[in-house]
């Protein structure tokens, strides 16, 4: 089981169970009640010091600057939601927030959270996120509900009213990305095209064209390399010139 490639900082907590005993099918978003980067969040004593009674951890932490930290590998159960069963099936995410109600988070943190959730769903085969404002639906996973809260299992404000009010919108945005797929950037397209062209240039000539290809090479029409590479217009003009099919002087 892999972890997210979006991680920018890793500090694994000793507070976890290895391995989890349930397939990942749930998301639990938390708030930190204090602003920090992924690195500073995962450096808190409650995360770093092994404590079977009061120890704490999460799978991921999202910083106020959009940084993403790995605290407990996805294969393992974090100690995060005050509920063993939930944490065995959920990816738990601490999101940097203000220290007072409604525990607002930055735009950078929210954007990184949505990116992370999309990635988690894709890699774990979660087809869509389903949120309900009804606690009973959440804890019993009714109607396919697969988003829970810390407040569902303990007397906590977590994830804070700010994120709680956004859970449905977060699910909708993640589902939109899952349905449509990520947009391919120009840089990614160029890289994919370069791979394709390199593959084409390395292919040998097909059996049905072998004789003609050898004749063209012998006649100097082609240099004998990359028989299946695309032919550009300038290359086509050179071929036509070598065949004597172009008028002298280009006129």
C-alpha positions in Angstrom: 0.0 0.0 0.0 1.5 3.3 -1.1 1.5 6.7 0.4 0.6 10.0 -1.3 3.3 11.4 -3.7 2.1 14.9 -2.6 3.9 14.5 0.7 6.5 17.3 1.2 7.7 16.2 4.7 7.8 12.9 6.6 8.1 12.2 10.3 6.6 8.9 11.3 4.9 8.7 14.7 5.3 5.7 16.9 1.7 6.0 18.0 -0.1 3.7 15.6 -1.1 0.1 15.0 0.6 -2.0 12.3 -1.1 -2.9 10.0 -4.7 -1.5 9.9 -7.3 -4.3 10.0 -9.8 -2.8 7.5 -9.6 -1.6 3.9 -9.4 2.1 3.5 -12.9 3.4 2.6 -13.4 6.4 4.8 -12.0 9.9 5.2 -11.8 11.8 8.5 -10.8 15.5 8.4 -9.5 17.1 11.6 -8.4 20.6 12.6 -5.3 21.3 14.6 -6.7 24.3 16.6 -3.4 26.1 16.0 -1.6 27.3 12.8 1.5 25.6 11.6 3.3 23.9 8.8 3.3 20.2 8.2 6.7 20.0 9.8 5.8 21.9 12.9 2.5 19.9 13.3 4.3 16.6 13.1 7.0 17.8 15.5 4.5 18.1 18.4 5.3 15.9 21.4 1.9 14.2 21.2 2.9 12.9 17.8 6.6 12.2 18.3 6.6 10.6 21.8 5.3 7.1 22.2 2.4 7.1 24.7 -0.1 4.3 24.6 -2.5 6.2 26.8 -2.4 9.9 25.6 -0.4 9.5 22.4 -1.8 10.9 19.2 -1.2 10.7 15.5 -2.8 11.0 12.0 -2.0 9.7 8.6 -1.4 13.1 7.1 -1.0 16.7 8.2 -1.8 19.7 6.0 0.1 22.9 6.9 -1.2 26.5 6.7 1.2 26.9 3.7 -0.2 23.9 1.8 2.6 21.6 2.9 1.6 18.0 3.4 3.2 15.8 6.0 3.1 12.0 6.4 2.7 10.9 10.1 1.4 7.4 9.8 1.7 5.3 6.6 -1.6 4.5 5.0 -1.0 0.8 5.6 -1.3 1.5 9.4 -4.0 2.8 11.7 -3.4 6.2 13.3 -4.6 7.2 16.7 -6.7 10.2 15.7 -10.5 10.0 16.0 -11.1 8.5 19.5 -12.6 5.5 17.8 -10.6 2.4 17.0 -13.0 1.1 14.3 -13.1 4.4 12.5 -9.3 4.8 12.5 -8.7 1.3 11.2 -10.8 2.1 8.0 -10.2 5.8 7.6 -7.4 8.0 6.4 -7.2 10.7 9.0 -6.0 14.2 8.1 -5.0 17.0 10.5 -5.5 20.4 8.8 -3.8 23.5 10.2 -6.4 25.9 11.5 -6.9 29.0 13.7 -6.9 28.3 17.5 -10.4 29.7 18.1 -13.9 28.9 16.8 -14.8 28.5 13.9 -11.2 27.2 13.5 -10.8 28.7 10.0 -8.1 27.3 7.6 -6.1 29.1 5.0 -6.9 28.9 1.3 -3.6 27.2 0.8 -4.4 24.5 3.3 -7.9 24.0 1.9 -6.5 23.6 -1.7 -3.9 21.1 -0.5 -6.5 19.2 1.4 -8.6 18.8 -1.7 -5.6 17.7 -3.8 -4.7 15.2 -1.1 -8.2 13.8 -0.9 -8.4 13.4 -4.6 -5.1 11.5 -4.6 -6.1 9.3 -1.7 -9.4 8.4 -3.4 -7.7 7.5 -6.7 -5.1 5.3 -5.2 -7.5 3.5 -2.8 -10.3 2.9 -5.3 -12.8 5.2 -3.5 -15.1 6.2 -6.4 -16.7 9.2 -4.7 -16.9 10.9 -1.3 -20.3 10.9 0.4 -21.1 13.4 3.1 -24.1 13.6 5.4 -25.0 16.3 7.9 -26.6 13.5 10.0 -24.2 12.0 12.5 -26.1 8.7 12.5 -25.6 8.4 8.7 -21.9 9.1 9.1 -21.0 6.6 11.9 -23.2 3.9 10.4 -22.0 4.6 6.8 -25.6 4.8 5.7 -26.2 5.5 2.0 -22.6 5.0 1.2 -21.5 7.8 3.6 -17.7 7.6 3.9 -16.8 10.9 5.7 -16.7 11.0 9.4 -15.7 13.6 12.1 -13.9 13.5 15.4 -16.9 15.1 17.0 -18.9 11.9 16.0 -16.9 9.9 18.5 -15.9 12.3 21.3 -17.0 15.6 22.9 -14.9 17.6 20.4 -15.4 20.7 18.2 -13.1 19.0 15.6 -13.0 19.6 12.7 -14.3 23.0 13.7 -17.4 24.7 12.3 -15.5 26.2 9.4 -14.4 22.8 7.9 -17.6 21.1 9.0 -19.7 23.5 7.0 -17.4 22.8 4.0 -17.4 19.0 4.1 -20.2 18.8 1.5 -18.4 21.2 -0.8 -15.1 19.5 -0.3 -16.7 16.2 -1.3 -18.3 17.7 -4.4 -15.0 19.2 -5.6 -13.2 15.9 -5.1 -15.9 14.0 -6.9 -15.8 16.4 -9.8 -12.1 15.7 -10.1 -12.6 12.0 -9.8 -15.3 12.1 -12.6 -13.5 14.4 -14.9 -9.9 13.4 -14.2 -7.1 15.8 -13.7 -6.4 18.3 -16.5 -3.2 17.6 -18.4 -0.9 20.5 -18.4 1.0 21.6 -21.6 4.3 20.5 -19.9 2.8 17.0 -19.2 1.5 16.8 -22.7 4.9 17.7 -24.2 6.6 15.1 -22.0 4.1 12.4 -23.1 4.5 13.3 -26.8 8.3 13.1 -26.4 8.0 9.6 -25.0 5.7 8.6 -27.8 8.0 10.0 -30.5 11.0 8.4 -29.0 9.2 5.0 -29.1 8.2 5.5 -32.7 11.8 6.4 -33.7 13.0 3.2 -32.1 10.7 0.9 -34.0 11.9 -1.2 -37.0 10.2 -1.1 -40.3 7.2 -3.3 -40.8 7.5 -6.5 -42.8 5.1 -5.3 -45.5 7.3 -2.2 -46.1 10.7 -3.7 -45.8 11.5 -4.0 -49.5 10.4 -0.5 -50.3 12.2 0.9 -47.3 15.5 -0.7 -48.4 15.0 0.7 -51.9 14.4 4.2 -50.5 17.5 4.0 -48.4 19.6 2.7 -51.3 18.3 5.6 -53.4 19.3 8.1 -50.8 15.7 9.2 -50.2 16.0 8.3 -46.5 19.0 7.8 -44.3 17.9 4.4 -43.1 17.0 5.4 -39.5 13.6 5.7 -37.7 11.4 4.1 -40.4 8.2 4.6 -38.3 8.9 8.2 -37.1 6.4 10.9 -38.2 7.2 12.8 -41.4 7.3 16.6 -41.1 6.5 18.9 -44.0 10.1 20.0 -44.3 11.2 16.3 -44.4 8.6 15.7 -47.1 9.9 18.5 -49.2 13.4 17.1 -48.9 12.1 13.7 -50.1 10.4 15.2 -53.0 13.5 17.2 -53.9 15.6 14.0 -53.8 13.1 12.4 -56.1 13.4 15.2 -58.6 9.8 16.2 -58.3 10.4 19.8 -57.4 11.2 22.5 -60.0 14.6 24.0 -60.0 14.9 27.3 -58.0 11.7 26.6 -56.1 9.6 28.3 -58.8 
